[in-house]
Amino acid sequence: MKNNWSYSALCAAVLLASTLPLSSQVLPTGIVRSDYVTGLTRPVQMAFAPDGRLFICEQDGRLRIFKDGLLLAEPFMTLDVTNNNERGLLSVAFDPDFATNQYIYVFYTAQTTPPLNRVSRFTAAGDFVVPGSEKILVEVDVSRAGFHNAGAIHFGPDGKLYISIGDNTAAARAQELTNLYGKILRINSDGTIPTDNPFYSTNTGLNRLIWAYGLRNPFTFNIDPTNGTMFINDVGENTFEEVNRGAAGANYGWNASEGPYNPTGNPAFTMPVFSYLHNATVIDPRTGNPGPPPYGCSVIGGAFFQSTTPKLPNQYVGRYFFGDVCGGWIKTLDPTNNSVEDFGSGLNDPSDIDVGPDGALYYSARLGEGVGSGKVFRIAEAGDRPAVTVQPADVRVTVGHSASFSVTASGTAPLSYQWRRNGTPISGATSATYTIPSPAMADNGAIFSVVISNSLDNVTSRDALLTVTENQAPTATILTPAAGTLYQASTTVTYSASATDSEDGELPASAFTWSVVFHHDTHTHPFQPEHSGSTTGSFFVPPNDHTEDNVWYRVHLTVKDSGGLTYSTYRDVFPRKSTITLNTVPPGLLVSLNTPPLAAPLTSPSVVGVIRTLDAVTPQTKEGVSYEFVSWSDGRPANHTIVTPATNTTYTATFRVACGSNANSRVSVAQGGYRLNMATQRYVQVVTLRNMTGAPVQGPVSLALDGLSTNASLFNMTGVTSCSAPSGSPFVSVNVGPDNILSPGEAATVFLEYVNPTNQGITYIPRVVSGAGGR
Amino acid sequence: MFQQNKKGESSMKIGTGIRRLLLASAMVIVGALSSAASITYEVTLDTGGLIGHVAGPFWLNLQLTDGGGTASNSAFFSDFGFSAGGAEAGTASAIGGASGDMSGNVSLTDSSFLNAFSQQFTAGDVLSFKFTLTTNADLVPDQLSFALLDSTGFEVPTTGLGAIGSDALFIIDIGSTPSIQTFAPDSSRSPWGGGDPIDFSVKISAVPPGGSDLPEPATVTLFACGLLLVGVGRLARKK
């Protein structure tokens, strides 16, 4: 199954941070990864300022600055954001003339009613924003859902600002040019609309901002600053992740296609330059079988590796780096031929990739939802002196409980470690982590540090304080929901707990910290951020977010006693399900259930109460016969939504053979004279059809003879009309050539072979029927 | 002009009043014909391939079919020419408004739906003739067509079968600008009468207005009068 939002990269950290060891990364020989920024909370996208500072978006609204080796304690600014699901402060970009005007642009979800995705411009004054300097450039209502939010912004070398907007879970909107959802927008830096936008002359209002469309959740994209090449990372639905080449006016096919699978064969769709399946069990609809790796669930990126001082081998210069959250890998794509090569794996749910002014590669990783768990990593060729990138933290433990100190360092491998206690080396303490198995009260107040060395140099970490206390950690019990409780959509789940501490007794509400994480398959989505001060809480299960069934909620609780010790637990709440089956009459026609069209029968387990979209593709052609939708068994239109019922339910779409269209207004008909064929003793009349318009007439083409003379017998008729009125008229097929099109100005002839004992001529009203379908 | 002469003799037995009436009518018809738009064509068939072919003897088949029934058209054929060894043969077969003989002139008028003329001939190297065709348009056009028939009475194969559904040599949909389609012999099919596919060619071209190849007015007038007299003569006999 597939994630249902764009940056699973961000939320996946909750799960993956505890399951993917940092040391599992694999990078090309001679290339090393090191921590660059630590202590981030829910980091999303980032950007280097022209002056070398790194600006990092924290989803909860803080725009952080990392400069001179330090993460500044005070954010550049803290925005009032809606931060649930995929919403929040998501990306940042710098004006091409930043050195002069100090303009900074951000994409965030404003805490408004309804919630608005907003792109705004701010003015910087050093490391802080100029108060009141916000200029709102674009706003999009995202009240429908907190998913498929998109949220990237980048300037192109043309000086225009490009913005990615998701479909906000209303997939059909991506194919419409009358809204901004599922689009790449292009604006001038002052918010006005560029007159050379591709739909500027054919669209109106803000819809003239549309630069490309047919996207689902283009959470990240990037533009090569040297030549304007754009790649768009579009997070897919159930099957494929996509990397698309950006082009003005392009339609990337969502929601009629996903990945390279274009079931309707629409030639107007621009197919991705690279795509990959979600896992080894996902069926590639093109082959009916699983496909080869790579696998993943949420494509992110991306960065064109351009630098005058590259810290990666020259072979990577010009390539596009992108990654996957669940896959934990980064790959490179050659824009000249779309070839893709592995770069790194085990890279811990990357969420954004960038190239630093020093020529190294950087990527952000959420690594959990906790405060300070996020990081930015640096990847470069080895050869650096050792440096501490994550300092050892102070540790507080109960006497007798183990205490661990850890450090993260960069530099040319191999690195060696020597921990010290109060300045004295500890025998055998030579790894990145030092653990005291059972501290005694005598250890209270001890100072620990570590010396890191390589062949070039050594460095000593900060001093970390060990506090040993007799205080005992508290315990907590989640009372509701009870284990085994099932939820259904559009209902409210309440939770409650109690906690006790041997010293404090029953802990007060202020000791409780809750959060809720939404799990989908192997990744997670943030759902309810951490909040404290209550022994109870609740959340509403939205009916229109994820349509998959392999989902559940995990309610996290952490309690802290007055001595600062904590205890954490959680309760999983799983969904109640039923099975939805889609059938067609006749069988085997294309329908969809929040998917690209597939041949019926289509069966899908579904969470009770979740809104699903049924779509009967109409018209459609199967085995050369065109069909059009008649009805669903529930009496609703071809495309409509249902609320997943509590019991297994089958919906049947009935089709009929579609009728060809009357082309009399487009095709002229010239009847020739009659001639007696001496061999057959039948008369023959030649009829010439000519396309009189400037547009092609789609075949097959038929000539129907309405009101044909009484007593006339037509010998070469193809059939009798029964679909389009009037019925009962004989018709003959017209050969319009192998392209099956009567081009503008093109003529085609057909002869009528008949006998008519009453009157040897025949009279009739010619009717031209074109296109697939019945006659 | 076998039939014309025959009908002309009959007309000598009618009274003076009727003769005056006929004269007046003939003048009207001649005037009408001479004032109606018409085009003259020359036709040349290379019939060398027919000489001695087992599918022979061959017939020239001319058809004039009535289209929409509103407009009237006629075709007047003359100057039949046979090169050395060739000649018309046998008795002409006429249906509807067809009359004449290849030894003289042949006329087709659309007085019936199907108006057809056939006559056997002995092939020389070339068969040529001229015809003058009126050009009155109709919603469904009148159609003049030509074909060669073999000994079975069926058409000698041409490429017309695939294009128009019959083995015509050429067809003309009559209108103010007649539409002419010419078809080559079909070298892939043997004639119904047997033997190898027949190789021959046909050429049709319009004679420029005022050119020497236009039919003689006197001939046309005489032919029209003859037709009229034939009709009146028959009427007189019935009385």
Interface residues (C-beta under 8 A of the other chain):
Chain A: Q671 G672 G673 Y674 R675 L676 N677 M678 A679 T680 Y683 V684 Q685 V686 N716 T749 F751 L752 E753 N759 Q760 G761
Chain B: N61 Q63 T65 D66 G67 G68 G69 F113 L114 A116 L139 V140 P141 D142 Q143 S145 A147 L149 G153 F154 E155 A163 I164 G165 S166 D167 A168 I171 D173 I174 S179 W192
